[in-house]
Amino acid sequence: MSQSAGLVRPGLASFLRSLSTESVDDSVDSFAALLRRRQICGSKACALATASLLRRVVSHTRTADSAKLIGRVREVGRALTAAAPKELAIGNIVRRVLGLIRDESGEYDDPHSLAGSATPSVNGISSTAPSARAVKSMYSILSHPSMPASHLSSPASSGTHTPSQAASSDLRAEILAGITEIIDELDQSDEQIASYALDFISPQEVVFTLGAWPVVQRFLLKAASKRKFTVIQAEAYPNQHRRTHALVTGNPELGADDDDDDDTSSSSSAAAAAALGMDAFQKPLVAAGISLILVPDSAIFALMSRVSKVVLAAHSVLSNGAFVAAAGAGPVAKAAHYHRVPVLVLAATYTLSPQYPFQNGDALVEYADAEKVVPLQDGPLRTAATVRNLLREVVPPTDVDLFVSNLGGVASEGVARLVRDQYWDEDLVL
């Protein structure tokens, strides 16, 4: 066995294993370092790591004061978002956990004792019933009681007092259970999005997609179980073309050198190929009679007139309906808009961000290694020209017809309402 065979590449898997052995502060510093070095990247990987870290933070914060617990989670969230400001999923999960704490603390604390926790309503108007919990997070939507009479016997109005130590233990237990449900939601989000595939893809359609994204492949595989259609896949050069070729040909070794800017963020190229599921997706598509066509990026506009639907994956969704995606998604969406082809964007709820791209929309644009465009051996060209390799770009909301999340479909105009329902107003700015 070679000496390097026993080495473990830093990444999501190694970080999750280290949470049980390292202290909370060391885990925060370790995660921040992994984010700065892009050893953990992609919305799903960052969201999963953030939720797992915050679960450990809450479990090790021994306090009965929910305001201090909110302050601790906010402190960790600020450190993580500063390390990777373009990974919006980190801030989204922090806001989800903060909203969860506010929701659960309403059952154990006086609603007026929590600093900055005035009960907001979905319409932005203060609630007239201070004892009622507002539905502000996805966890609360699923767990919110449907009978308003359940609030009549709340601890605050019944005259009985729960000991503070027991209340603190129960509060942490409820918060930890809620974070665990968030992690379960992250694991199941791709499958939940794929469950809507039959509602959006009809037989004999020509579907256009870009690159090799796990959520898109699961979506197409679900549709292929009962539909026969054609898939045209652009290669997404130069950052994902090897992974796209690997997906189409079923050869995982072809995708070994691509940037890990997807939702797998595996610890090795072989594990990344396995996470993409080359055998799990490509072979069933072909076996089901689906025609899979790989085209260069230069053919996007020429082929768009023959396409009936475009399916893309979002790295993050902004509050105005714009979304951040891999480079090349912008030209695909623009060509589809020109040819009146509907564009479906697959985006789980953890990608929904309250951030609005005012004048700093370029701050969300990310660039990769320019060597993929101009090799290092080409010295004269590298010294005479400034070369940029776009990794992510912002696609305007005018080029999107529908977002498909794990809650169903929503138009770009409805994203702001969905974001407002998911986060507390007090947590929009960390």
C-alpha positions as CSV (number, residue, x, y, z in Angstrom):
1,M,0.0,0.0,0.0
2,S,1.4,3.4,-0.9
3,Q,2.0,6.0,1.7
4,S,-0.6,8.4,0.2
5,A,-3.3,5.7,0.3
6,G,-4.0,6.2,4.0
7,L,-4.2,10.0,3.7
8,V,-7.7,11.6,3.9
9,R,-8.4,14.6,1.8
10,P,-10.0,17.4,3.8
11,G,-13.6,17.9,2.9
12,L,-17.2,17.4,4.0
13,A,-16.8,13.8,5.1
14,S,-13.7,14.4,7.2
15,F,-15.3,17.5,8.8
16,L,-18.4,15.7,9.8
17,R,-16.3,13.0,11.4
18,S,-14.3,15.5,13.3
19,L,-17.3,17.1,14.9
20,S,-17.5,14.3,17.5
21,T,-13.9,14.7,18.6
22,E,-13.0,18.4,18.3
23,S,-14.2,21.3,20.5
24,V,-16.9,23.6,19.2
25,D,-14.5,26.5,18.7
26,D,-12.0,24.3,16.8
27,S,-14.8,23.0,14.6
28,V,-15.9,26.5,13.7
29,D,-12.3,27.4,12.8
30,S,-11.8,24.2,10.9
31,F,-15.0,24.7,8.9
32,A,-14.1,28.4,8.1
33,A,-10.7,27.2,6.9
34,L,-12.2,24.6,4.7
35,L,-14.6,27.2,3.2
36,R,-11.8,29.6,2.4
37,R,-9.8,26.9,0.7
38,R,-12.9,25.7,-1.2
39,Q,-12.5,22.2,0.2
40,I,-16.1,22.4,1.1
41,C,-18.2,24.1,-1.6
42,G,-21.6,23.9,-3.2
43,S,-24.9,24.7,-1.7
44,K,-25.9,21.3,-0.3
45,A,-22.5,20.5,1.2
46,C,-22.2,23.9,2.9
47,A,-25.8,23.7,4.2
48,L,-25.3,20.2,5.6
49,A,-22.0,21.1,7.2
50,T,-23.5,24.3,8.7
51,A,-26.5,22.5,10.1
52,S,-24.4,19.8,11.6
53,L,-22.0,22.3,13.2
54,L,-24.9,24.4,14.6
55,R,-26.4,21.3,16.1
56,R,-23.2,20.7,18.0
57,V,-23.1,24.4,19.0
58,V,-26.6,24.3,20.5
59,S,-25.9,21.0,22.3
60,H,-22.8,22.5,24.0
61,T,-24.3,25.8,24.9
62,R,-25.4,25.4,28.5
63,T,-27.7,28.3,29.1
64,A,-31.4,28.8,29.9
65,D,-31.4,32.2,28.2
66,S,-32.7,31.8,24.6
67,A,-31.3,35.3,23.8
68,K,-27.8,34.1,24.6
69,L,-28.4,31.1,22.5
70,I,-29.5,33.3,19.6
71,G,-26.4,35.4,20.1
72,R,-24.1,32.4,20.1
73,V,-25.6,31.0,16.9
74,R,-25.5,34.4,15.2
75,E,-21.8,34.8,16.2
76,V,-21.0,31.4,14.6
77,G,-23.0,32.4,11.5
78,R,-21.2,35.6,11.1
79,A,-17.8,33.8,11.2
80,L,-18.9,31.3,8.6
81,T,-20.4,33.8,6.2
82,A,-17.3,36.0,6.4
83,A,-15.2,33.0,5.4
84,A,-17.4,32.2,2.3
85,P,-19.6,35.2,1.6
86,K,-20.7,33.8,-1.8
87,E,-22.0,30.5,-0.3
88,L,-25.4,31.9,0.5
89,A,-26.7,28.5,1.8
90,I,-24.6,29.0,5.0
91,G,-26.5,32.1,5.9
92,N,-29.8,30.5,5.0
93,I,-29.3,27.6,7.4
94,V,-28.2,30.0,10.1
95,R,-31.4,31.9,9.7
96,R,-33.4,28.7,9.7
97,V,-31.8,27.7,13.1
98,L,-32.3,31.2,14.5
99,G,-36.0,31.1,13.5
100,L,-36.3,27.7,15.0
101,I,-34.9,29.0,18.3
102,R,-37.4,31.9,18.3
103,D,-40.3,29.6,17.5
104,E,-39.4,27.1,20.2
105,S,-38.5,29.7,22.9
106,G,-42.0,31.1,22.6
107,E,-43.3,27.9,24.3
108,Y,-40.9,28.3,27.3
109,D,-40.3,32.0,27.6
110,D,-42.4,35.1,28.0
111,P,-42.9,36.4,24.4
112,H,-41.8,39.9,25.6
113,S,-38.7,38.8,27.4
114,L,-36.7,37.8,24.3
115,A,-34.8,40.7,22.8
116,G,-35.8,41.5,19.3
117,S,-38.3,38.7,19.1
118,A,-41.6,40.6,18.4
119,T,-43.9,38.2,16.7
120,P,-43.9,39.1,13.0
121,S,-46.7,38.1,10.6
122,V,-46.4,36.9,7.0
123,N,-48.0,40.2,5.8
124,G,-45.5,42.3,7.7
125,I,-48.2,43.5,10.2
126,S,-47.7,42.9,13.9
127,S,-49.8,40.1,15.3
128,T,-52.6,41.0,17.7
129,A,-52.3,37.8,19.6
130,P,-48.9,37.8,21.4
131,S,-49.3,34.2,22.6
132,A,-49.6,32.8,19.0
133,R,-46.5,31.6,17.2
134,A,-45.8,33.0,13.8
135,V,-45.1,30.5,11.0
136,K,-41.7,31.8,9.8
137,S,-39.5,28.7,9.2
138,M,-40.0,25.6,7.1
139,Y,-39.9,23.5,10.4
140,S,-42.7,25.7,11.8
141,I,-44.8,25.3,8.7
142,L,-44.7,21.6,9.1
143,S,-45.2,21.6,12.9
144,H,-47.5,24.6,13.4
145,P,-50.7,23.6,15.1
146,S,-53.9,24.0,13.0
147,M,-56.1,24.5,16.1
148,P,-55.8,28.0,17.5
149,A,-57.3,26.7,20.8
150,S,-54.1,25.0,21.6
151,H,-52.6,28.3,22.6
152,L,-55.3,28.8,25.3
153,S,-53.5,26.5,27.7
154,S,-50.0,27.8,27.2
155,P,-47.6,27.8,30.2
156,A,-47.7,31.6,30.3
157,S,-51.5,31.7,30.9
158,S,-52.1,28.6,32.9
159,G,-50.6,29.9,36.1
160,T,-48.2,27.0,36.4
161,H,-44.4,27.5,36.3
162,T,-41.9,25.1,34.8
163,P,-38.5,25.0,36.6
164,S,-35.9,26.9,34.6
165,Q,-33.5,24.0,34.4
166,A,-36.2,21.7,33.0
167,A,-37.3,24.4,30.6
168,S,-33.8,24.9,29.4
169,S,-33.3,21.1,28.8
170,D,-36.7,20.9,27.0
171,L,-35.9,24.0,24.9
172,R,-32.5,22.6,23.8
173,A,-34.1,19.2,23.1
174,E,-36.7,20.8,20.9
175,I,-34.2,22.9,19.0
176,L,-31.9,19.9,18.5
177,A,-34.8,17.9,17.2
178,G,-35.7,20.7,14.8
179,I,-32.1,21.0,13.5
180,T,-32.1,17.2,12.9
181,E,-35.3,17.6,10.9
182,I,-33.5,20.3,8.8
183,I,-30.7,17.9,8.1
184,D,-33.1,15.2,7.1
185,E,-34.8,17.7,4.8
186,L,-31.4,18.5,3.2
187,D,-30.8,14.8,2.6
188,Q,-34.3,14.3,1.1
189,S,-34.5,17.5,-0.9
190,D,-33.3,16.1,-4.2
191,E,-35.8,13.2,-4.1
192,Q,-38.6,15.5,-3.1
193,I,-37.9,17.8,-6.1
194,A,-37.7,14.8,-8.4
195,S,-41.1,13.7,-7.2
196,Y,-42.6,16.6,-9.2
197,A,-40.9,15.6,-12.5
198,L,-44.0,13.9,-13.9
199,D,-46.0,17.2,-13.4
200,F,-43.6,19.2,-15.6
201,I,-42.2,16.8,-18.3
202,S,-44.6,15.4,-20.9
203,P,-44.0,12.5,-23.3
204,Q,-42.1,13.2,-26.5
205,E,-40.6,16.4,-25.2
206,V,-37.1,17.6,-26.0
207,V,-35.5,18.7,-22.7
208,F,-32.3,20.9,-22.6
209,T,-30.0,20.9,-19.6
210,L,-26.5,22.1,-18.8
211,G,-23.7,20.2,-17.1
212,A,-24.0,17.3,-14.7
213,W,-25.9,18.2,-11.6
214,P,-27.2,15.4,-9.3
215,V,-30.6,17.1,-8.7
216,V,-31.2,17.5,-12.5
217,Q,-30.3,13.9,-13.1
218,R,-32.6,12.7,-10.4
219,F,-35.4,14.8,-11.8
220,L,-34.8,13.4,-15.3
221,L,-34.6,9.9,-14.0
222,K,-37.9,10.2,-12.2
223,A,-39.6,11.5,-15.4
224,A,-38.0,8.7,-17.4
225,S,-39.8,6.1,-15.3
226,K,-43.1,6.9,-17.0
227,R,-42.2,9.3,-19.9
228,K,-40.2,8.9,-23.1
229,F,-38.4,12.0,-24.1
230,T,-35.1,13.4,-25.5
231,V,-32.4,15.1,-23.4
232,I,-29.9,17.5,-25.0
233,Q,-27.1,18.1,-22.6
234,A,-24.6,21.0,-23.1
235,E,-21.1,20.1,-21.8
236,A,-20.5,23.3,-19.7
237,Y,-16.9,23.9,-20.8
238,P,-14.4,24.5,-19.2
239,N,-15.3,23.7,-15.6
240,Q,-17.7,20.8,-15.9
241,H,-17.2,19.3,-19.4
242,R,-15.3,16.3,-18.1
243,R,-17.9,15.5,-15.5
244,T,-20.6,15.9,-18.2
245,H,-18.8,13.6,-20.6
246,A,-18.4,11.1,-17.7
247,L,-22.1,11.2,-17.0
248,V,-23.1,10.6,-20.7
249,T,-20.5,7.9,-21.4
250,G,-20.7,6.2,-18.0
251,N,-16.9,6.5,-17.5
252,P,-16.3,8.1,-14.0
253,E,-12.6,8.6,-14.7
254,L,-13.4,11.3,-17.2
255,G,-14.7,13.6,-14.5
256,A,-11.7,13.3,-12.2
257,D,-10.2,16.7,-12.9
258,D,-13.3,19.0,-12.9
259,D,-13.9,21.6,-10.3
260,D,-15.9,20.3,-7.3
261,D,-18.5,23.1,-7.6
262,D,-21.5,20.9,-7.3
263,D,-23.7,19.5,-4.5
264,T,-21.6,16.4,-4.0
265,S,-18.4,17.9,-2.6
266,S,-16.9,14.5,-2.1
267,S,-13.5,13.8,-0.7
268,S,-12.0,12.2,-3.8
269,S,-12.7,12.2,-7.5
270,A,-13.8,8.6,-7.4
271,A,-16.2,9.4,-4.6
272,A,-17.5,12.4,-6.6
273,A,-18.2,10.2,-9.6
274,A,-19.9,7.7,-7.4
275,A,-22.0,10.4,-5.7
276,L,-23.1,11.6,-9.2
277,G,-24.3,8.1,-9.8
278,M,-23.0,7.5,-13.3
279,D,-24.4,3.9,-13.4
280,A,-27.5,5.0,-11.4
281,F,-28.7,7.6,-13.9
282,Q,-27.2,7.2,-17.3
283,K,-28.0,3.5,-17.8
284,P,-31.6,3.7,-16.7
285,L,-32.2,6.7,-19.0
286,V,-30.9,4.7,-22.0
287,A,-32.6,1.5,-20.9
288,A,-35.9,3.4,-20.7
289,G,-35.5,4.5,-24.3
290,I,-34.4,8.1,-23.6
291,S,-32.2,9.6,-26.2
292,L,-29.3,11.5,-24.5
293,I,-27.4,13.9,-26.8
294,L,-24.3,15.7,-25.8
295,V,-23.6,19.0,-27.6
296,P,-20.9,21.7,-27.3
297,D,-21.8,25.0,-25.7
298,S,-21.6,26.8,-29.1
299,A,-24.7,24.9,-30.2
300,I,-27.0,26.2,-27.5
301,F,-28.7,28.9,-29.5
302,A,-28.9,26.9,-32.7
303,L,-30.7,24.0,-31.0
304,M,-32.9,26.0,-28.7
305,S,-35.6,26.4,-31.3
306,R,-36.2,22.6,-31.3
307,V,-36.3,22.4,-27.5
308,S,-39.6,22.3,-25.6
309,K,-38.3,22.8,-22.1
310,V,-35.1,23.8,-20.3
311,V,-34.2,22.4,-16.9
312,L,-31.4,24.0,-14.9
313,A,-30.1,23.8,-11.3
314,A,-29.6,26.8,-9.0
315,H,-26.7,27.3,-6.7
316,S,-28.8,29.9,-4.8
317,V,-32.0,31.9,-5.4
318,L,-32.2,35.6,-4.6
319,S,-35.3,37.4,-3.2
320,N,-36.1,39.1,-6.5
321,G,-36.4,35.8,-8.4
322,A,-32.9,35.9,-9.8
323,F,-30.7,32.9,-9.2
324,V,-27.0,32.1,-9.1
325,A,-25.9,29.1,-11.2
326,A,-23.0,27.6,-13.0
327,A,-21.4,29.5,-15.8
328,G,-23.3,29.0,-19.0
329,A,-26.8,29.0,-17.4
330,G,-27.2,32.7,-18.4
331,P,-26.8,32.1,-22.1
332,V,-29.0,29.0,-21.9
333,A,-31.8,31.0,-20.1
334,K,-31.4,34.0,-22.5
335,A,-31.6,31.8,-25.6
336,A,-34.7,30.0,-24.2
337,H,-36.3,33.4,-23.4
338,Y,-35.7,34.5,-27.0
339,H,-37.2,31.3,-28.4
340,R,-40.1,31.4,-25.9
341,V,-39.0,28.1,-24.3
342,P,-40.0,27.7,-20.7
343,V,-37.2,27.5,-18.2
344,L,-37.5,25.4,-15.0
345,V,-35.0,26.0,-12.3
346,L,-34.6,23.2,-9.6
347,A,-33.9,24.8,-6.3
348,A,-34.4,23.4,-2.8
349,T,-35.6,25.6,0.0
350,Y,-32.1,25.8,1.6
351,T,-31.0,27.8,-1.5
352,L,-33.6,30.5,-1.0
353,S,-31.8,33.6,0.2
354,P,-33.2,37.0,1.4
355,Q,-30.3,38.8,-0.3
356,Y,-31.3,41.2,-3.0
357,P,-28.8,42.0,-5.8
358,F,-29.0,45.8,-5.8
359,Q,-25.8,47.2,-7.3
360,N,-23.6,44.5,-5.9
361,G,-24.9,41.7,-8.1
362,D,-21.4,41.2,-9.3
363,A,-20.3,40.3,-5.8
364,L,-22.0,37.0,-6.3
365,V,-20.1,36.2,-9.5
366,E,-17.2,33.8,-8.9
367,Y,-14.2,33.0,-11.0
368,A,-12.2,29.8,-11.2
369,D,-8.7,28.9,-12.3
370,A,-7.9,30.6,-15.6
371,E,-5.6,27.8,-16.5
372,K,-8.6,25.8,-17.7
373,V,-9.0,28.5,-20.4
374,V,-5.4,29.4,-21.2
375,P,-2.7,26.8,-20.2
376,L,0.3,27.9,-18.2
377,Q,2.5,26.8,-21.1
378,D,1.1,29.6,-23.2
379,G,3.3,32.2,-21.7
380,P,3.0,35.1,-24.2
381,L,-0.8,35.0,-24.2
382,R,-1.0,34.9,-20.4
383,T,1.3,37.9,-20.0
384,A,-0.4,39.9,-22.7
385,A,-4.1,39.4,-21.8
386,T,-6.2,39.2,-18.7
387,V,-8.1,35.9,-18.7
388,R,-11.0,35.1,-16.5
389,N,-12.8,31.8,-16.1
390,L,-16.3,32.4,-14.9
391,L,-17.5,29.8,-12.5
392,R,-20.9,31.2,-11.3
393,E,-23.1,33.9,-12.7
394,V,-26.4,35.6,-11.8
395,V,-29.3,34.9,-14.1
396,P,-32.0,37.7,-14.0
397,P,-35.6,36.8,-13.0
398,T,-37.0,37.8,-16.4
399,D,-35.4,34.7,-17.9
400,V,-37.0,32.2,-15.5
401,D,-40.5,30.8,-15.8
402,L,-40.8,28.6,-12.8
403,F,-38.8,27.5,-9.7
404,V,-39.3,23.9,-8.6
405,S,-38.5,23.3,-4.9
406,N,-39.1,20.5,-2.6
407,L,-42.4,22.3,-1.8
408,G,-43.6,22.5,-5.4
409,G,-43.5,25.0,-8.1
410,V,-43.4,28.8,-7.6
411,A,-43.0,31.6,-10.2
412,S,-40.1,34.1,-9.9
413,E,-42.6,36.7,-8.6
414,G,-43.5,34.5,-5.7
415,V,-40.0,33.9,-4.4
416,A,-40.0,37.0,-2.2
417,R,-43.1,35.8,-0.4
418,L,-41.6,32.3,0.0
419,V,-38.5,33.8,1.5
420,R,-40.5,36.0,3.9
421,D,-42.4,32.9,5.0
422,Q,-39.2,31.0,5.8
423,Y,-37.2,33.6,7.8
424,W,-37.9,35.9,10.7
425,D,-37.5,39.6,9.9
426,E,-35.0,40.0,12.8
427,D,-32.7,37.4,11.2
428,L,-32.5,38.8,7.6
429,V,-29.3,40.6,8.5
430,L,-26.9,38.3,10.6
